[in-house]
Amino acid sequence: MIVYLARRRHRYTIDLFLASHGGRMPFRVEVMPWERAFRARRLPMATYLFGDLERLGPADQERAARIHTALVAAPGARVLNDPLRSLGRYELLRRLHVEGRNDFDAVRLTEARWPQRWPVFVRDEHEHVGALTGLLHSREELDAAVAALEASGRTRDGRIAVGYRAEPDPDGWFRKYGAFRVGERIVPRHVFWSKQWVVRSAGVVDAAREAEELRYVRENPHEAELREIFDLARIEFGRIDYGVVGGRIQTFEINTNPVIAGDDGSGPQRRATHEHFVERFVAALGAVDTDAPPERKIAIPPAAPWSRRAGEAVGEHASGLLRLAGLARFEPRLRAAAYRRLWRWREARARRGRAP
């Protein structure tokens, strides 16, 4: 069995794939939200894909690390991605630049340094919402963009200025490549085209581009170097997005909870590419599956007292019920009332304990 871990609100990435292609897999895949895993005292024997690592804050990374340690120590279990050792977006871009693999750098907006090469653009360090600005060609333009960010009520924390390095073909088309790593296998996914500086989707697909993309997923031309980059990032499961400039790979990011595939591969023109990818991806998942029976359980040491875990569980379910009932606007007031009642109860108990 394979267990896929992701944030509850972002599990749609794997849910979409399972809904479309789950019937093609001769093994079992279960999706477990991190929010549930953090409360678990026992987990089934399985292969675990630790996804959504970039969305785990420091406290949750350490909670995930306790789970990772218990799983790794259990004979028969297998884990892909280490929540403490895997490099996040900023750290990966810095490392790739320092080691000479990327021609561009990344700078946190809160750092006491400035980009040394222009243009740059601002994006979130942890989320997958794309560029927050256009291309910025000077320190003055970056200053103005940061000021606009603050004026809109958004913080500089968690935002980075990323250098831009891309190369269009003679017809003005930019390309973005995407490829998965699943265990030891590199599985090419797609080529996207755009005449805009940022490439977000497949764009116009004609017969020539269809043939180019199919050739890419079949030939896997960058396999060796992509494996080196994944190794450097210490990531065993995820999708790398990259471009090629002057024959050199320029890595944009590695996403540990990426969209995998829907039901038709973004249009009939790309059906052959889509089918080829799905076949290879399912085979790669099968290669990391474990034969250990999931009925065997692995003990997970608690990361918090039972009272805190119970409180988190109640709060999470209550929040979900309020959203379903269309009453989410009342959640802050209810939480405040609950905190006041809890504080008064603790004060009363403390006073009884001090009474002679």
N, C-alpha and C positions, 0 to 999 in steps of 0.2 A: 504494500500500500504506500501511496505518496500523500503526504500532508502538505498543503500549500498555506503558508502563513502570510496574512496581509491585514492592513487596517480594515475594520469593518466597512467603512464608507468607501473604500477603494478596492473591494474584492471583485468588482464588476469585471476587471481585466481577465481574471481566470474564469469567472462565471460565464462570460460570453463565450469563451473557448469551449468550456465543458458543455454548454447548451448546444453548441453547433457541432462539436466533434467528439463529445464524450463517449458516444456509442462505438467509436472506432478504436478505443483503447482496451486492450485485453487485460487491463489491470485497473485497480481502484484508485481514484484521486478524491481526496476530501479537502475542502477549504475550511480553515480554522482562523477566525479573526484573532488578531493579537490580543484583543481585549479579553477573550475567553481563555487563551493560552496562559495569560498572566495570572489567572485565578486557578488554573488547573493544579491539582496535586498529583495526578497520574496521567500519563499520555500513552497512547498505543505505540507499540513497536512498529516503526515505519521509516521511510526516507522522508526527511523534512526539507522543504525548500523555504528558506528564510527570506521572505520578500518584504518590500516596503521599508527597507532599512533606512532609507533617506528620510522617511517620515517619523522615525523614532527619535525622540529627544534623548538627552543624556540619561535621565532616570529610566526610561523604558529600554534603552540600550543595555543597561546593566541588568534589568529584569530579564530581558531576552538572553543575556549572557548566562544567567543561572540555568535557564532552560537548555541552552546550547551545551553547557558543561555536563548536565545530567544525561543528555541524549548521546553525546560523544562517548561517554563512559559506559554506555549500555551495549553489550555485544549484540550485534544484529541490527542496530539502528544506524542510520546514515544522515548526515546533515550537510547541506550545501549553503554556504555563506555563513561567516562568523560576524555577529553583530558588533563586536569590538574591533576586529582586525580589518574588516572590509573598508575601503576608502570611500568617503562621501564625495560629492561632486567637486567641492572646492579643493579638498586635499588631492584628489586625483588629477585635476587640471594643473595644480601647482607642481605635482610630482612629474607629470608628463613634460611640462615645460622645462623644469630644472634638469631633467635627464635628456633633453634634446629631442624628444619625440614630437611634442607640439611646438609649433612656431609662435603660439600665442600664450598669454598668461592669464591669470585670474587674480583679482584684488578684492578683498572684502571692503565694503563701503565704510566700515568702522576702523580700518587699518590706517596707520600713520605712514602710508606710502601711496604712490600714484602709479597708474599704468605707464609703462615705458614705451609702449607701442600703440598706435592708433590705427583704425577706429576700435571702439569698444561698444558694448551695449550692457544694460543692467538687466539682471534676471534674479529670480529667487534661488537661494542656495539649496533648498530642500524640496520644493514643490515642482510640478511639471506643467507650468502655465505659460511657458514660452518667454519671449523677450518682453520686458516692461518698458523699454524705450526703443527708439530707432537707433541707428548707428550714430555714435558720438565721436567727433573727430579732434577734440582738444580737451584740455583740462577745464577750460571755461564752459564748454558744452556739458561736460560731466557735472560740474558744479551746478549748473542750471537744472540739470535733470534731477540731481539729488534734492535741490531746493523744491522742485515741483513735487517730488515724492513726499517730502515732509509736509508741504502745504496741503496735500490731499489726505493727510492723516496717517500716512504709512511710515513705518520705522525703517531706519537704515540697517538695523540688525537683521541678519539672515539674508541680505541682498549682496550680490557680487557684481563687479564690473568684469566682463569676460571679453578678451580680445577677439577680434573677428578675422578669420583667415579662410577665404574661399576662392574658388576659381571657376568661372563659367566656361562652357565650351564655346567654340566659334559662333554658335547661333544664340549665345546669351543665356543658356540654361545652366542653372546650378543643380548639383546632385547631392543628395544625402543618402547614405547607405545605412542599413540596419541589419545586425546579425546577433543571434542568440548564442550564449554559451549554456549548455546543460551538462554538468559534469565535465567530462573531457572532450565533449563534442562541440564544434562550432557549426551552427546552422544558419546560413544566410536567410534573411527574411524578405528584404525589399530594396528597391531603388526608388527614391522620390525625386521629382523634378519640379523646378519652379524658376521663373524669371525674376522673382523677388529675392532679396538678399537672405531672408529666412525661409527655409523649406519646411513646411509643416505636413504636407500631404502629397499624394501621388501626382496631382496636377493632370496635365494633358497626357494621355497615353495613346500613342499611335502604334502602328505595326512595328516600326523600328525600335521604339522604346520597350514595347512588349518583349521583343526578341532580346534586347539588351538585358532586361531584368531577369528573364528566364535563364539566360547564359550566366548571369551573376550567381543565382541561387544554385545552379547545377555545378558550376566550376569552382565556387568557393575560393576566389583568387587571392584573398587576403588572410586565409586561415591561419597560417603560421604566426604572422605579426599580431593578429587579433588575439590569439591565445597568449602571446607574451604580454599584451596590454591587460587582459583579464588577470593574468598571474600577478602582474605588478599591482593591480587594484585589489588583489586577494578576494576575487569574486568568482564563484563557481556557477552561479545562476543569474542571468540577467540579459538585457539587450544593450549592445553598444550602438550608438549613433555616431557616424563619422563622415568626413569628406576626404577627398584626395586632392592635394594641391602639389603640383610639380612632382607627381609620382610618390608623394609622402602622405601617409595617413595622418589626418588631423582629427583627434577624438573630441567629440562634443560632450558626451556624458555616457554613463552606464546606468541604466534604470533597472532596479531589482524587482519592480512590479509593473512590467510593461504590458500594454495591450498586445495580445498574442495573435489572434485571428478571429474574425467573425464567421459569417456563414457563406460568403461568396468571394472573399479576397478583393473587395473594393471594385467590383465590376467584372463583366464577362471577359474583357480583353486580357485580364490578368489571371484567369482561372487556372491555367497550367502552372504558373508560378505559385499560386496559392496551394494547389494540390501537392506540388512537389515539396513545399515547405511543411505542410501539415504532416505528410508522410514521414519526413526526416525528423520533425520535432517530436512526434509520438514515439518514434524509435529511440530518440535520445532520452525521453522520459523513461521508457522501458528499460534502458540500460542502467539507469540509476535506481530503479525500483529494488526493494529488498524482498527476499522470500520469507523473512521472519513473520510469524503469525501476529496480526494486530491485536489478537486477544491477550497477548502478553503485554503487561503494562510496565511503564518506566516511572519510578517515583521522582517527583519534582520537588525539591526543597522549597518551602514557602518563601517568597520575597517580602512578605508583609504579614503582620498578625492577622488572625482569622477575622477579627472585628473590622479591620480595614478592608479586607477582601470582600466581606459581606456587604459593607457599606458601598463599595464600588459597584458591586453587582446590582444592588437595589437601585442605586443612582442611575446606572446605565439603563436598566429596564424601565424605570419610571420615566426617564428622558425619552425613550423610544415610544412609550405609550402616549406621552403628551404630544409628540410629533404626529403620531397616527391620528390622534383626536383633533388635531388642528389647534392645540392649546400651547404650543411651544413658547409663545410670548409670556406665559405665566411661569415658566421654569425658573428664571432668576429669583422671583419672589418666593416661590416654594422652597428653593434651595436655601435662601436667606432665613426663612422661618424655621426650617429644619436645623440649620446651624445654631440659631439662637436657642432652640429647645435643647439641643445637645449640650450647648455650653452651660445652660442653666442646670441641667441634670448633673453635669460633672461638678459644678460649683456646689450644688446641694449635697452631693455625696462627699465632697472634700470637707464641707463643714461638719457633716455627721462624723467623719473620721477624726476631726479635731476636737469634737465635743468631749468634755471630761466624763 
